[in-house]
Amino acid sequence: MELRTKRLLLRGWTDEDVEPFARMNDDPTVMKYLKRHVDRAAIEARVNAEREHFKEHGYGLWVLERLGAAGFIGFCGLINVGDQLHYAPAVEISWMLHPDFWGRGYVSEAAVAVIAFGFENLKLTQIVANAAVGNANSRRVMERIGMSHDPKDDFDHPLKAIDDALRRQVLYRLTYDDWQQKR
């Protein structure tokens, strides 16, 4: 399944995406607030897991390409929230973009298409997103796409060490009703 926006193609993962994904994974700017995959095998396993998620659920993380300029620039999509998080079960929107493409609105554009897919096709009632407290860029995207934040929902990520600077997370939400009103 593919999605299209004015400037982007959101498509499934291919073997050709492994190398550019690996390069992004090695970029400290990109990974400042994210979990880095430790080696090539972990990256290949992640790509295969994304393919399997699509097969099993009919959605996942789509690869982002600029229309007319083929090639991986990042990803955006929906994932199931792990049981270890207090707000599970839930579906989360997630993204990662190569820094050469930051500041152009690509993530927001892709996220709007993904949210529409989630609400219209999957009939979700809510989509969530979380980020490290200091991840101002992702928080701005969450706000730009209509998500709301209640500080009472902020939490310590149970899979991060107590001394991990990224342990404290913010949680944003967008309900179907709020999305309908903002359209």
PyMOL commands that set and color helices and strands:
alter all, ss='L'
color gray80, all
select helices_A, chain A and resi 15-25+30-33+40-57+99-101+106-120+136-144+151-153+176-182
alter helices_A, ss='H'
color red, helices_A
select strands_A, chain A and resi 3-4+8-11+61-66+69-80+91-97+126-132+148-149+155-156+168-175
alter strands_A, ss='S'
color yellow, strands_A
deselect
rebuild
show_as cartoon
